[in-house]
């Protein structure tokens, strides 16, 4: 990213001169005080932000910090234009926070005499006169440069104190992680991450009840376009929100990669349909920063932005309870159904006791499950360091945020044929008796709840050919058409 750092000194020119950065938007030339411009950069890779005002282009990584980007043309009611090699981003200091504004072209850095600056007229073509400091007349009036108070143009009615207070309140309300030490739960956030139109989003795992494949959904007439319909999940009606439609993205057909996250929306549960679930991820809380107010029209829906890999990876963390109101749900499934979802605590506890919750995954064509209590997180495949003279089923060791853990290849343990790693390969971080182990699997299917009465004792010989000692039960779903082999994690990890 090419950048030009700007001087922060007027070199003792006094008050008779101003030093300006001049630039073009459309046919007009503007200038802004050099003291407000931190630097000038080429237009970087920009990550789109859901439900953003039309003038917000998105956000980018600027040396590890998140930089919101405003499209200057749209901000000042000019026709949008494709960015080209002349386009630049002015990085502006707005109340101590950097904000970028895209301009068509940067002309020069120049000094002008205050005597050449006239008051801005009441009506100025294309630009709100509230943002104008005046007009500079150059070359005997042949060249006019409109002085733009770019900080005022970009400022939001939101003080630094409000930002900090809101962030502190959000951090206060964050739930502890599912597993791990007490210190880790304070310092880390555990997220379920997923993709929408190539951008990465997340919801706190404490709000995600389960993750399921997309079943048959019943359409509901006369409701919002983003309501895909309803489905029956364990005798409760579950409204389904199509997040692509909700965020105004291009419609795509439902495919095998789509998943539904069953999410606690506050006073009710709803299903959120996403393009693809990526992983279950633990990140340090200090890597999450609150969103700037103008990044989204309904900023409460965006809980924060996680910066990973030195800022090269950004994840938008959603606040599910702000996506849709309970009143809207009542209109779709009725008050009775909503009350059923919010039955008293005793009913909820009894339901949990009668259910099994598993992380399911595939090895070859067979589907396996691990009890969610034993799963700390699910990650993309990472670099593995080989260990000499290790058992053949030990792939090596991996570095998990400074902790070295063994990586177990289930294919080798089960004496199955080798398979090349792919984008679908995942490593499940399992915890048994306080010891963590990475389990390499072909792909992760979903997080699933079903009744314990559907689990049977494994037969003497399983069709998968896997040693019976490794299996503690078989979940028979969909009337026996789908079987999940539930691993005895103690036996699988007995080497440790």
Secondary structure, 3 states (H helix, E strand, C coil): CCEEECCCCCCCCCCCEEEEEEEEECCEEEEEEHHHEEEEEECCCCECCCCCCCCEEEEEEECCEEEEEEEHHHHCCCCCCCCCCCCEEEEEEECCEEEEEEECEEEEEEEEEHHHEECCCCCCCCCCHHHEEEEEEECCCCEEEEEECHHHHHCCCCCHHHHHHHHHHHHHHCCCCCCCCHHHHHHEEEEEEEEECCEEEEEEHHHEEEEEECCCCECCCCCCCCEEEEEEECCEEEEEEEHHHHCCCCCCCCCCCCEEEEEECCCCEEEEEECEEEEEEEEEHHHEECCCHHHCCCHHHEEEEEEEHHHCEEEEEECHHHCCCHHHHHHHHHHHHHHHHCCCHHHHHHHHHCEEEEEEEEECCEEEEEEHHHEEEEEECCCCECCCCCCCCEEEEEEECCEEEEEEEHHHHCCCCCCCCCCCCEEEEEEECCEEEEEEECEEEEEEEEEHHHEECCCCCCCCCCCHHHEEEEEEEHHHCEEEEEECHHHHCCCC
